[in-house]
Amino acid sequence: MNHPLISLPSVENTNAWAKEHLDRFGAFGAVYTTSQTAGRGRLGRTWVNAAGQALYYSCVVREPLVQPETLPLLACLVTAKVLHGRYGIDCRIKWPNDLLLNGKKIVGILCEGVPDKGAWIMGIGINLAQPQSYFDQAGLPHGASLLTSGVPVQVERDADILAAGLTEPGFSAVMPRFAKEGIEPFLSDYRTHCVNLGRHVSYDGGEGTALDVDKDGRLVVSDDATGEHRIFSGEVSVRGVYGAV
Ligand code: BTN
């Protein structure tokens, strides 16, 4: 089936554009660009623009989801697979939804709901061809692009190919099952990509060893002193990742 896939030369940010133009997508579709003038990241942060050097993509789903809060996990799994299919690279997932290549962040994901319209938006930023100087100047020591990771990219062509692949088969292939069953059918795959598991992690309120991702998408952390904790949101640092100790 052909789903709407809208390409824009530049936009404030694709999530906001998607929210304002929900009717353009029907039940499922996507919008993308290689230039955002007001990108947004998780936890209220800015997502710095890299005009002509990155892909900014938002997928819109307008159907009931049994477990919308786990969309970020699905989004990073699908993105990892699309990147593997295109470049043969194996990204790791830093729970809940950063994608790492060689220990550096190359993808960020921001999922949002529009409850009154019954819509969900998965916003995905993929660093394609920023040079190292971009990350230095932006103060992003743990960021990388495919280019700085040694992956050959042709931005405009690859942005089109990746956006198409994320949409179809990408999200369209998994969405019917995800809508009805949530993240559980995808969990074993998610776990094999997840860099947190078996490692020491710190989160707001504690630390311990990350043991699992449960069927609700929570990170299960065990601490000898305080027992088991299930974390659903916030920042988690992983020993050995992004310089965390
Ligand atoms: C993060 O890691 O903080 C999340 C970054 C999310 C970036 C994507 S790019 C497409 C969409 N548009 C935005 O401004 N943000 C999301």
Boltz pocket constraint, residues with backbone or C-beta under 6 A from the ligand:
constraints:
  - pocket:
      binder: B
      contacts: [[A, 12], [A, 13], [A, 14], [A, 15], [A, 36], [A, 38], [A, 39], [A, 40], [A, 41], [A, 42], [A, 43], [A, 45], [A, 47], [A, 55], [A, 56], [A, 57], [A, 58], [A, 97], [A, 107], [A, 108], [A, 109], [A, 110], [A, 123], [A, 124], [A, 125], [A, 126]]
      max_distance: 6.0
